[in-house]
Amino acid sequence: MANVTVTFTITEFCLHTGISEEELNEIVGLG
């Protein structure tokens, strides 16, 4: 459940900010 929420949140964030998921991962350090 938590993973789905996190994924949805990341997707929403990317849509609103225009930052790609790869860029976000690089910034957060998950990638």
Phi and psi in degrees as GROMACS dihedral restraints (atoms count N, CA, C in turn):
[ dihedral_restraints ]
;  ai    aj    ak    al  type     phi  dphi    fc
    3     4     5     6     1   -62.7    20    10
    4     5     6     7     1   -41.6    20    10
    6     7     8     9     1   -62.4    20    10
    7     8     9    10     1   -39.8    20    10
    9    10    11    12     1   -63.5    20    10
   10    11    12    13     1   -42.8    20    10
   12    13    14    15     1   -64.0    20    10
   13    14    15    16     1   -44.4    20    10
   15    16    17    18     1   -62.8    20    10
   16    17    18    19     1   -45.3    20    10
   18    19    20    21     1   -60.9    20    10
   19    20    21    22     1   -44.5    20    10
   21    22    23    24     1   -62.7    20    10
   22    23    24    25     1   -41.4    20    10
   24    25    26    27     1   -64.0    20    10
   25    26    27    28     1   -43.7    20    10
   27    28    29    30     1   -62.5    20    10
   28    29    30    31     1   -42.9    20    10
   30    31    32    33     1   -61.9    20    10
   31    32    33    34     1   -46.5    20    10
   33    34    35    36     1   -60.4    20    10
   34    35    36    37     1   -44.0    20    10
   36    37    38    39     1   -59.3    20    10
   37    38    39    40     1   -44.4    20    10
   39    40    41    42     1   -63.8    20    10
   40    41    42    43     1   -41.8    20    10
   42    43    44    45     1   -64.7    20    10
   43    44    45    46     1   -39.1    20    10
   45    46    47    48     1   -79.6    20    10
   46    47    48    49     1   -32.8    20    10
   48    49    50    51     1   -97.7    20    10
   49    50    51    52     1   -20.5    20    10
   51    52    53    54     1    82.2    20    10
   52    53    54    55     1     6.4    20    10
   54    55    56    57     1   -87.2    20    10
   55    56    57    58     1   131.9    20    10
   57    58    59    60     1   -73.0    20    10
   58    59    60    61     1   160.1    20    10
   60    61    62    63     1   -63.0    20    10
   61    62    63    64     1   -34.2    20    10
   63    64    65    66     1   -66.7    20    10
   64    65    66    67     1   -42.4    20    10
   66    67    68    69     1   -63.8    20    10
   67    68    69    70     1   -40.9    20    10
   69    70    71    72     1   -62.6    20    10
   70    71    72    73     1   -43.5    20    10
   72    73    74    75     1   -61.0    20    10
   73    74    75    76     1   -38.6    20    10
   75    76    77    78     1   -66.5    20    10
   76    77    78    79     1   -40.4    20    10
   78    79    80    81     1   -66.6    20    10
   79    80    81    82     1   -47.5    20    10
   81    82    83    84     1   -73.9    20    10
   82    83    84    85     1   -28.2    20    10
   84    85    86    87     1    93.7    20    10
   85    86    87    88     1    20.3    20    10
   87    88    89    90     1   -85.0    20    10
   88    89    90    91     1   -23.2    20    10
